[in-house]
Amino acid sequence: MGTIYRRGNKLWAKYKGPDGAWSYTSTGLAVGQEAAARKILDLVEAQVAAGRAPEPQPPNPNWTPAPRRGLTVAEWFDTWRPRREKMRSWYHERGRFTAYILPELGSLRLEEVRTRHLTAFIRRLRETLAPRTIRTIYSAARVLFRDAVIEELIPANPCVLTQDQLGPIRDKDPEWRATAIFSRAELEQLTSDIRLPLDRRLMYGLKGLAGLRDCEARTLLWRNLDPSVEPLWRLDLIQTKGGLPRSVPVHPRLAVLLSEWKLSGWAAAFGRAPLPDDLLIPRANDWRQPRREEYSQSYFLTDLEILGFRRRRGHDLRRTMISLARADGARRDVLHAVTHGTRQGIVDVYTEWPWVTLCEAVGCMKIGLRGAQEAVRLPIAAAANDPSGVTVGVTVATKTEGFRDVAPPGRTIAYSCGMCTTSLPLAAQGEAQSRPPADLQVGPEYALPPSEGLKCNTDCHTLREGIRRALEALEGGDLPTALRVLRGLA
């Protein structure tokens, strides 16, 4: 809504033009004629609402502006949605509007929505939904009406409910949260079992060993990893939930996964070595795009089923990391700086933890790699030194996101070029390959001609030997040697 204000001895009008920008014009009236000036402003705003260019005219004493038709909640949502879609939270908010808010309030005009409507809406939700879910729905509605107030479409936000109306913050099942965690052995298997693809094991390591959120792990770039820092490598997170960058120490077990993925896995999947500005774990069928959030949980549930684990959320890996680190001796305030960043208190804002202190909070976790030696010691086929082709032996694995299986489910390949050995998910030979080559025989061993495009990684021998040495050092408790070997690999 526009305003009438004094400028010298004259009254001026301020209003929004057809382009949404503020406009200023003289009403031609003197101070003391505010009522007549308001009528002129109402006429101008009515012309703008009708899509015509405003033409301020002297007021007609008998003229009364026609009532303007306000936007409905659904119409305002359609206008507001494009700017909100740029927010990272939109993926979750979208369903709250389409499933709950718009069916209940969408037909009401913005100026007609009262607190009593919100109270009745929340009361109906409390009959079927969990208290935390109701809070998230209410928060989305509050943002919608808050922005309507900012745009001067309504005078006040009707979302002023308190805990009396919203109910206490608790889980629908009070016993669920205690089970939303992984054991130490389960975390070890999720990050090392070679039945799972290396890229997904690395994703679970980023969540369970570094405490990253899914959105933070999916948007990491290779340049965010600094292996030159001591005593532990450093991950510099730029895109975080709160928008504040933070640095996270890399647990030694996670450093093993990162080294193997950089030197063999990433190159095998995308046909070249990663560059600093490449995504650390990109979409399998497009290295330029981050992985979709909606697929994270579905793949995670699939991997839990493969390992025989009960169903849980991917976010529970982050919860597991915090729980295990505190159980192993990490200080609460230091661990908070690693997983959530700096608190907003003035003392916390002034506090910069030494890197060694942050590393102690992460490095204290006693996590091993189950089956690590099996992951390094790959089987070599009988004809490994055959120069005419590539001989492969079937081991265990699973399909990688975006690729279709070529071998039977739960299979991958380890191959030798006569000089060295490495492994490659069979589906990674080419994303367009949807069925086995004609001469591919499923069995303990089979051979692929070089024409199939299976290329040897020249660094594979160095990689495998380095990882083996690093693992031996870690098993012996020699962390400095393990990190020195891994830095040489990266």
C-alpha positions as CSV (number, residue, x, y, z in Angstrom):
1,M,0.0,0.0,0.0
2,G,1.1,3.5,-0.8
3,T,1.5,6.5,1.5
4,I,0.8,10.2,1.5
5,Y,3.7,12.3,2.8
6,R,4.6,16.0,3.2
7,R,7.1,17.7,1.0
8,G,7.4,21.4,1.7
9,N,3.8,22.7,1.8
10,K,2.5,20.1,-0.6
11,L,1.3,16.5,-0.2
12,W,3.0,13.8,-2.3
13,A,2.0,10.2,-3.0
14,K,4.3,7.2,-2.9
15,Y,3.0,4.0,-4.7
16,K,4.2,1.0,-6.6
17,G,4.0,1.3,-10.3
18,P,3.1,-1.5,-12.8
19,D,6.7,-2.7,-12.8
20,G,6.7,-3.1,-9.0
21,A,9.1,-0.2,-8.4
22,W,8.2,2.7,-6.1
23,S,7.0,5.9,-7.8
24,Y,6.6,9.3,-6.3
25,T,4.2,12.0,-7.6
26,S,2.7,15.3,-6.3
27,T,-1.0,15.3,-5.6
28,G,-1.2,19.1,-6.2
29,L,-2.9,19.5,-2.8
30,A,-1.6,21.5,0.2
31,V,-0.9,20.3,3.6
32,G,-4.2,19.9,5.5
33,Q,-6.0,18.2,2.5
34,E,-4.8,14.7,3.5
35,A,-8.3,13.1,3.0
36,A,-8.5,14.3,-0.6
37,A,-4.9,13.3,-1.2
38,R,-5.7,9.8,0.0
39,K,-8.5,9.6,-2.5
40,I,-6.0,10.5,-5.3
41,L,-3.7,7.7,-4.1
42,D,-6.5,5.2,-4.0
43,L,-7.4,6.1,-7.6
44,V,-3.8,5.7,-8.7
45,E,-3.5,2.3,-7.1
46,A,-6.7,1.2,-8.6
47,Q,-5.4,2.2,-12.1
48,V,-2.2,0.2,-11.4
49,A,-4.2,-2.8,-10.3
50,A,-6.2,-2.7,-13.5
51,G,-3.0,-2.7,-15.5
52,R,-3.3,1.0,-16.7
53,A,-0.7,3.7,-16.5
54,P,-1.4,5.8,-13.4
55,E,-2.8,9.3,-14.1
56,P,-3.2,11.4,-10.9
57,Q,-6.3,13.6,-11.2
58,P,-8.0,16.1,-8.9
59,P,-10.4,14.2,-6.7
60,N,-14.1,14.0,-7.3
61,P,-15.9,14.5,-4.0
62,N,-18.5,11.9,-5.0
63,W,-15.9,9.3,-6.2
64,T,-15.3,6.1,-4.2
65,P,-12.6,3.7,-5.3
66,A,-13.9,0.2,-6.2
67,P,-12.8,-2.5,-3.8
68,R,-9.7,-4.2,-5.1
69,R,-9.6,-8.0,-5.4
70,G,-6.9,-9.5,-3.2
71,L,-4.8,-12.5,-4.0
72,T,-5.7,-15.9,-2.6
73,V,-3.2,-17.9,-0.7
74,A,-2.8,-20.2,-3.7
75,E,-2.3,-17.2,-6.1
76,W,0.3,-15.7,-3.8
77,F,2.1,-19.0,-3.5
78,D,2.4,-19.2,-7.3
79,T,3.9,-15.7,-7.3
80,W,6.2,-16.4,-4.4
81,R,7.3,-19.9,-5.4
82,P,10.0,-19.0,-8.1
83,R,12.1,-17.0,-5.6
84,R,11.7,-19.6,-2.9
85,E,12.8,-22.4,-5.2
86,K,16.3,-21.0,-5.1
87,M,16.6,-21.9,-1.4
88,R,18.2,-25.2,-0.4
89,S,15.3,-26.0,1.8
90,W,12.7,-25.9,-1.0
91,Y,13.0,-29.6,-1.8
92,H,11.5,-30.4,1.6
93,E,9.1,-27.4,1.8
94,R,7.5,-28.1,-1.5
95,G,5.6,-31.2,-0.2
96,R,4.4,-29.4,2.9
97,F,2.7,-26.8,0.7
98,T,1.2,-29.1,-1.8
99,A,0.1,-31.8,0.6
100,Y,-1.1,-29.8,3.6
101,I,-1.1,-25.9,3.4
102,L,-2.7,-25.2,0.0
103,P,-5.5,-27.8,0.3
104,E,-6.5,-26.2,3.6
105,L,-5.8,-22.5,3.1
106,G,-5.3,-22.0,-0.6
107,S,-8.8,-20.8,-1.5
108,L,-8.8,-18.1,1.2
109,R,-7.8,-14.5,0.3
110,L,-4.6,-13.4,2.0
111,E,-6.3,-10.6,4.0
112,E,-9.0,-13.0,5.1
113,V,-6.6,-15.5,6.8
114,R,-6.8,-15.1,10.6
115,T,-5.1,-16.8,13.5
116,R,-8.2,-18.9,14.1
117,H,-7.8,-20.5,10.7
118,L,-4.3,-21.5,11.5
119,T,-5.4,-22.8,14.9
120,A,-8.1,-25.0,13.3
121,F,-5.6,-26.2,10.7
122,I,-3.0,-27.2,13.3
123,R,-5.7,-28.9,15.4
124,R,-6.6,-31.2,12.5
125,L,-3.0,-32.0,11.7
126,R,-2.4,-33.0,15.4
127,E,-4.9,-35.8,14.9
128,T,-2.7,-37.7,12.4
129,L,0.9,-36.2,12.3
130,A,3.9,-36.3,14.6
131,P,4.6,-33.1,16.6
132,R,7.9,-32.4,14.7
133,T,6.2,-32.8,11.4
134,I,3.5,-30.3,12.4
135,R,6.2,-27.8,13.4
136,T,7.9,-28.0,10.0
137,I,4.5,-27.5,8.2
138,Y,3.7,-24.5,10.4
139,S,7.2,-23.0,9.8
140,A,6.6,-23.2,6.0
141,A,3.3,-21.4,6.3
142,R,4.8,-18.7,8.6
143,V,7.5,-18.0,5.9
144,L,4.8,-17.7,3.2
145,F,2.8,-15.1,5.2
146,R,5.9,-13.3,6.4
147,D,6.9,-12.5,2.8
148,A,3.4,-11.4,2.1
149,V,3.8,-8.8,4.9
150,I,7.1,-7.7,3.4
151,E,5.4,-7.2,0.1
152,E,2.7,-5.1,1.9
153,L,-0.1,-7.5,0.8
154,I,-1.3,-8.0,4.4
155,P,-0.8,-5.8,7.4
156,A,0.4,-8.6,9.8
157,N,1.4,-12.2,9.9
158,P,-1.4,-14.5,11.2
159,C,1.1,-17.2,12.3
160,V,1.5,-16.2,15.9
161,L,0.7,-19.6,17.5
162,T,2.5,-20.8,20.7
163,Q,3.4,-24.1,22.1
164,D,-0.2,-24.4,23.5
165,Q,-1.6,-24.6,20.0
166,L,1.4,-26.4,18.3
167,G,2.0,-28.9,21.0
168,P,5.3,-30.1,22.5
169,I,8.3,-30.9,20.4
170,R,8.6,-34.6,20.6
171,D,8.7,-37.7,18.3
172,K,5.5,-39.5,17.4
173,D,7.2,-42.7,18.6
174,P,9.2,-41.8,21.8
175,E,11.2,-45.0,21.5
176,W,12.4,-44.4,17.9
177,R,15.2,-41.9,18.4
178,A,17.2,-44.2,20.6
179,T,17.3,-46.7,17.7
180,A,18.2,-44.1,15.0
181,I,21.9,-44.8,15.2
182,F,24.5,-47.3,13.9
183,S,26.8,-49.4,15.9
184,R,30.6,-49.1,15.5
185,A,30.7,-52.4,13.6
186,E,27.9,-51.4,11.3
187,L,29.7,-48.1,10.4
188,E,32.9,-50.0,9.7
189,Q,31.1,-52.4,7.4
190,L,29.2,-49.6,5.6
191,T,32.5,-47.9,4.8
192,S,34.5,-51.0,3.8
193,D,32.3,-53.8,2.6
194,I,33.2,-54.3,-1.1
195,R,29.7,-55.5,-1.9
196,L,28.9,-51.7,-1.9
197,P,30.3,-49.4,-4.7
198,L,33.3,-47.3,-3.6
199,D,31.5,-44.0,-4.3
200,R,28.7,-44.9,-2.0
201,R,31.1,-46.2,0.7
202,L,32.9,-42.9,0.4
203,M,29.6,-41.0,0.8
204,Y,28.8,-43.0,4.0
205,G,32.3,-42.3,5.2
206,L,31.8,-38.5,4.7
207,K,28.6,-38.7,6.8
208,G,29.7,-41.2,9.4
209,L,33.4,-40.3,9.8
210,A,33.3,-36.5,9.1
211,G,29.8,-35.7,10.3
212,L,28.7,-34.1,7.0
213,R,25.1,-33.5,6.0
214,D,23.9,-35.0,2.8
215,C,23.8,-31.6,1.1
216,E,27.3,-30.8,2.2
217,A,28.7,-34.2,1.0
218,R,27.0,-33.9,-2.4
219,T,28.5,-30.5,-3.2
220,L,32.1,-31.1,-2.2
221,L,34.8,-30.3,-4.8
222,W,38.2,-31.8,-5.0
223,R,39.8,-28.5,-4.2
224,N,38.0,-28.5,-0.9
225,L,40.3,-31.4,0.2
226,D,43.7,-30.3,1.5
227,P,46.0,-33.3,2.1
228,S,49.0,-31.2,3.0
229,V,47.6,-30.2,6.5
230,E,48.8,-32.0,9.6
231,P,48.1,-34.0,11.6
232,L,44.9,-34.8,9.7
233,W,43.8,-33.8,6.2
234,R,41.2,-31.0,6.0
235,L,37.9,-30.6,4.2
236,D,36.9,-27.0,3.7
237,L,33.1,-26.9,3.6
238,I,31.7,-23.8,1.7
239,Q,28.1,-24.8,1.1
240,T,26.7,-25.6,4.5
241,K,23.2,-25.7,5.9
242,G,23.7,-22.5,7.9
243,G,25.7,-20.7,5.2
244,L,28.8,-20.4,7.3
245,P,31.9,-22.2,6.0
246,R,33.7,-24.6,8.3
247,S,36.7,-26.9,8.2
248,V,36.5,-30.6,9.1
249,P,39.4,-33.0,9.9
250,V,39.5,-36.1,7.8
251,H,39.6,-39.3,9.9
252,P,42.5,-41.6,8.8
253,R,40.0,-44.3,7.7
254,L,38.2,-41.7,5.5
255,A,41.6,-40.7,4.1
256,V,42.0,-44.3,2.8
257,L,38.6,-44.1,1.0
258,L,39.4,-40.7,-0.5
259,S,42.8,-41.8,-1.8
260,E,41.4,-44.9,-3.5
261,W,38.5,-43.0,-5.0
262,K,40.7,-40.3,-6.4
263,L,43.4,-42.5,-7.9
264,S,41.2,-45.2,-9.3
265,G,37.4,-45.0,-8.7
266,W,36.8,-41.5,-10.1
267,A,38.9,-42.0,-13.2
268,A,37.4,-45.4,-13.8
269,A,33.9,-44.0,-13.7
270,F,34.5,-40.8,-15.8
271,G,37.4,-41.7,-18.0
272,R,39.9,-39.2,-16.7
273,A,41.6,-38.0,-13.5
274,P,39.6,-35.5,-11.4
275,L,40.4,-31.8,-11.6
276,P,40.3,-29.4,-8.6
277,D,37.0,-27.9,-9.6
278,D,35.3,-31.3,-10.2
279,L,32.7,-32.6,-7.8
280,L,34.2,-35.1,-5.4
281,I,31.2,-37.5,-5.9
282,P,29.3,-36.3,-9.0
283,R,26.2,-37.8,-10.6
284,A,27.2,-41.1,-12.2
285,N,25.9,-40.2,-15.6
286,D,27.1,-36.5,-15.6
287,W,30.3,-35.5,-13.8
288,R,29.2,-31.8,-14.0
289,Q,26.1,-32.3,-11.8
290,P,25.9,-33.2,-8.1
291,R,23.9,-36.2,-7.1
292,R,20.2,-35.7,-6.5
293,E,19.0,-35.6,-2.9
294,E,15.9,-37.7,-3.5
295,Y,18.1,-40.7,-4.5
296,S,20.3,-40.7,-1.5
297,Q,17.9,-42.4,0.9
298,S,16.7,-44.9,-1.7
299,Y,20.2,-46.1,-2.5
300,F,21.0,-46.1,1.2
301,L,18.1,-48.4,2.0
302,T,19.2,-50.7,-0.8
303,D,22.7,-51.0,0.6
304,L,21.3,-51.6,4.1
305,E,19.3,-54.5,2.7
306,I,22.4,-55.9,0.9
307,L,24.3,-55.9,4.2
308,G,21.4,-57.3,6.2
309,F,21.0,-54.2,8.4
310,R,17.6,-52.8,9.5
311,R,16.3,-49.7,7.9
312,R,17.4,-46.3,9.1
313,R,18.0,-42.8,7.7
314,G,21.2,-41.6,6.0
315,H,21.2,-38.7,8.5
316,D,21.7,-41.2,11.3
317,L,25.3,-41.7,10.1
318,R,26.0,-38.1,11.2
319,R,24.3,-38.8,14.5
320,T,26.4,-41.9,14.8
321,M,29.6,-40.0,14.2
322,I,28.8,-37.5,17.0
323,S,27.9,-40.3,19.4
324,L,31.0,-42.4,18.8
325,A,33.3,-39.4,18.9
326,R,31.9,-38.3,22.3
327,A,32.0,-41.9,23.6
328,D,35.7,-42.1,22.6
329,G,36.6,-38.9,24.4
330,A,35.9,-35.9,22.1
331,R,35.1,-32.6,23.9
332,R,31.5,-31.5,23.3
333,D,32.4,-27.9,22.5
334,V,35.2,-28.8,20.1
335,L,33.1,-31.4,18.4
336,H,30.3,-28.9,17.9
337,A,32.7,-26.7,16.0
338,V,33.5,-29.6,13.7
339,T,29.9,-30.7,13.0
340,H,27.9,-27.5,13.3
341,G,30.3,-24.6,13.1
342,T,30.8,-21.8,15.5
343,R,28.0,-21.0,17.9
344,Q,26.4,-17.5,17.9
345,G,27.5,-16.5,21.4
346,I,30.0,-13.7,21.5
347,V,32.6,-15.8,23.2
348,D,32.2,-18.6,20.6
349,V,32.4,-16.1,17.8
350,Y,35.8,-14.9,19.2
351,T,37.0,-18.5,19.6
352,E,39.2,-20.1,16.9
353,W,40.1,-23.6,17.8
354,P,43.6,-24.8,16.9
355,W,43.7,-27.3,14.1
356,V,45.3,-29.9,16.3
357,T,42.5,-29.6,18.8
358,L,39.9,-30.2,16.1
359,C,41.8,-33.2,14.8
360,E,41.8,-34.7,18.3
361,A,38.0,-34.6,18.4
362,V,37.8,-36.5,15.1
363,G,40.9,-38.7,15.3
364,C,39.9,-40.2,18.7
365,M,37.2,-42.3,17.0
366,K,38.2,-46.0,17.0
367,I,37.0,-47.0,13.6
368,G,38.5,-49.8,11.5
369,L,37.9,-50.9,7.9
370,R,36.3,-54.4,7.9
371,G,37.6,-56.5,5.1
372,A,40.1,-53.9,4.1
373,Q,42.8,-56.4,3.2
374,E,40.3,-58.1,0.9
375,A,39.6,-54.8,-0.8
376,V,43.3,-54.3,-1.5
377,R,44.3,-57.9,-2.3
378,L,42.3,-58.4,-5.6
379,P,42.2,-61.8,-7.3
380,I,44.4,-62.2,-10.3
381,A,43.1,-64.4,-13.1
382,A,45.1,-67.3,-14.4
383,A,46.0,-65.6,-17.7
384,A,47.1,-62.3,-16.1
385,N,50.1,-61.9,-18.3
386,D,48.3,-62.5,-21.6
387,P,49.2,-59.4,-23.7
388,S,46.4,-60.0,-26.2
389,G,43.6,-58.8,-23.9
390,V,42.4,-58.1,-20.4
391,T,41.6,-61.0,-18.2
392,V,39.2,-60.5,-15.4
393,G,38.1,-62.4,-12.3
394,V,34.6,-61.9,-10.8
395,T,34.6,-60.6,-7.2
396,V,31.8,-58.9,-5.2
397,A,30.2,-55.5,-5.8
398,T,27.0,-53.8,-6.7
399,K,25.8,-51.4,-9.3
400,T,26.8,-47.7,-9.2
401,E,24.2,-44.9,-9.3
402,G,23.1,-44.2,-12.9
403,F,24.7,-47.2,-14.5
404,R,23.0,-50.5,-15.4
405,D,24.5,-53.8,-14.4
406,V,26.3,-55.9,-17.0
407,A,27.4,-58.7,-14.7
408,P,24.9,-60.5,-12.4
409,P,23.6,-58.5,-9.4
410,G,26.2,-58.2,-6.7
411,R,29.2,-58.6,-9.0
412,T,32.1,-56.4,-10.1
413,I,35.4,-57.2,-11.8
414,A,39.1,-57.1,-10.9
415,Y,41.4,-57.1,-13.9
416,S,45.0,-57.4,-14.9
417,C,46.9,-56.0,-17.9
418,G,50.0,-58.1,-17.2
419,M,51.7,-55.3,-15.3
420,C,49.3,-54.5,-12.5
421,T,45.8,-55.1,-11.1
422,T,42.9,-52.9,-10.2
423,S,39.1,-53.1,-9.9
424,L,36.3,-51.5,-11.8
425,P,32.5,-51.8,-11.4
426,L,31.5,-53.7,-14.6
427,A,28.8,-51.2,-15.4
428,A,31.3,-48.4,-15.5
429,Q,32.6,-49.6,-18.9
430,G,30.1,-47.3,-20.4
431,E,26.9,-45.8,-19.3
432,A,25.2,-46.6,-22.6
433,Q,26.0,-50.3,-22.2
434,S,22.9,-52.0,-21.0
435,R,23.7,-55.7,-21.6
436,P,26.8,-57.8,-21.7
437,P,29.0,-58.0,-24.7
438,A,28.3,-61.1,-26.9
439,D,31.5,-62.8,-25.9
440,L,31.2,-62.1,-22.2
441,Q,30.7,-65.4,-20.3
442,V,29.5,-65.2,-16.7
443,G,31.7,-67.4,-14.6
444,P,34.7,-67.5,-12.2
445,E,36.9,-66.1,-15.0
446,Y,36.4,-64.6,-18.4
447,A,38.2,-62.3,-20.8
448,L,37.4,-59.0,-22.5
449,P,39.1,-57.9,-25.6
450,P,40.7,-54.4,-25.5
451,S,38.0,-53.1,-27.9
452,E,35.5,-53.1,-25.0
453,G,37.2,-50.0,-23.7
454,L,38.4,-51.4,-20.4
455,K,41.6,-49.4,-19.8
456,C,44.2,-50.0,-17.2
457,N,44.9,-47.3,-14.7
458,T,48.7,-46.7,-14.8
459,D,48.6,-45.6,-11.1
460,C,46.8,-48.7,-9.9
461,H,49.9,-50.6,-8.7
462,T,51.2,-47.6,-6.7
463,L,47.7,-47.0,-5.3
464,R,47.1,-50.6,-4.1
465,E,50.6,-50.9,-2.6
466,G,50.3,-47.5,-0.9
467,I,46.9,-48.3,0.5
468,R,48.2,-51.7,1.7
469,R,51.1,-50.0,3.5
470,A,48.8,-47.3,5.0
471,L,46.4,-50.0,6.3
472,E,49.2,-51.9,7.9
473,A,50.5,-48.8,9.6
474,L,47.0,-47.9,10.9
475,E,46.5,-51.5,12.2
476,G,49.8,-51.1,14.0
477,G,48.8,-47.7,15.5
478,D,51.4,-45.8,13.5
479,L,49.2,-42.8,12.4
480,P,52.0,-40.5,11.1
481,T,53.3,-43.2,8.8
482,A,49.9,-43.9,7.4
483,L,49.2,-40.3,6.7
484,R,52.6,-39.8,5.1
485,V,51.9,-42.7,2.7
486,L,48.4,-41.4,1.9
487,R,49.7,-37.9,1.2
488,G,52.2,-39.4,-1.3
489,L,49.3,-41.2,-3.1
490,A,47.1,-38.1,-3.3
